[in-house]
Amino acid sequence: MLDRMTTVYSTFDTEEEARRIGEDLVANNLAACVNIFPQMISIYRWQNEFHNGNEVAMIAKTTKENVADVMKEIRRLHTADTPAIFELPVGMTDNDFLEFVNTNTK
């Protein structure tokens, strides 16, 4: 179904890790495309400690049917104990792009 597109968002410590995992997702037809945003600043509290540093964000364009598999694969390959991985639902989308996503995912 062409109206089932969604995205999965995750963050990484390094661009290399994001790139490695993004390439895996596309190579295995779990995502049609990934966007990697280097040099993001993250401010958060983890285990009662304040953190302020650089991270890399990735958005994987996929189908609703693949979300669980995308999240599972990111988790499997991610170096963090508790990585940020969550779905970002997509609203109205161009039909040609929906077809691209559908064609390039399993």
N, C-alpha and C positions, 0 to 999 in steps of 0.2 A: 504494500500500500504506500502510495507516494506521500501520504499525510502523516507518516509515522516518524519523521526526523526528530532528533534530539541532539543534545551535546553532553559530553562528560568533561568536567573541569577537574584538574588536579594540579598540585604544586610540587616542585622539586628543589633540591639544594643546588643543583648544577644544570647548566644548559646541556651538557653531555648526557646526563641521565634522562632528561626530558626528550632529547633527540633520539636516544636509543629506544626508549619505550614508545615514542611516537612512531618511529619507523617500524617497530614490531607490530603495532596496531594496524598500520596501513598494509604492511606485507601480508598479514594474516586476515585481511578483509574484515577486520572488526571495526575499523573506521575508514571513511572515504578520504578524509583529510584531517590533519591536525595543525593547529596554529600554536607556535611557541613564542611566548613573550618573555624575553630575558630582562634582567635588571629591574625586577619588581621589588618594592620594599614591603616587607611584612612586619607588622607589629602585633605581638600576641603574648599571652601568658601560657607557659607550659610547665607543668609540675612545680607550681608556685614560683616560677622564675619568669621575669620579664625579658622578652626577646625583641630585638629590633635589628633586622638585617635583610640581606638580599635573598630572594628566591626567584624561581622561574615558574611561570604559569603555562599550562597547556590546556587547550580546548580541543577535544576530539569530536568531529562531526560524524554521527552514526545514526542508527535506527533504534527505535524503542525496543525492538526485539533483541538488539545486541548490547544494551546497557549493562546487564548483569555480567556478561562475558568481558566487556571492556573493563569494567571495574575490577573484576577478578584478575584479569591479566595485568593491569596496572599494579594492583596489590602484590601480585606474585613477583613482579620485577622491581618494585620500588625498594629503595634502601632504608626508608624510614619505618619505624615500628608502627606509627599511626599516621599514615599519609592522608592528606586532604583529598578526598575523591567524592564527587557528588554530581548528580545530573542537573543540568540547566535546561529546562524545557524550552522548546522553540515554538514561537507563534507562527504567524503567516510567513510563508517562504515562497520564493520564486519557483515555479513548476520545473523549469529546466535544472535548477540546482537540486531540487528534490530528486529528480531522475538521476542526476550524477551521484548523489549519495546512495540511492537505491542500487544503482548499477555497480558501485564499487564497494559494497558490503555484502556479506553473506546472509 
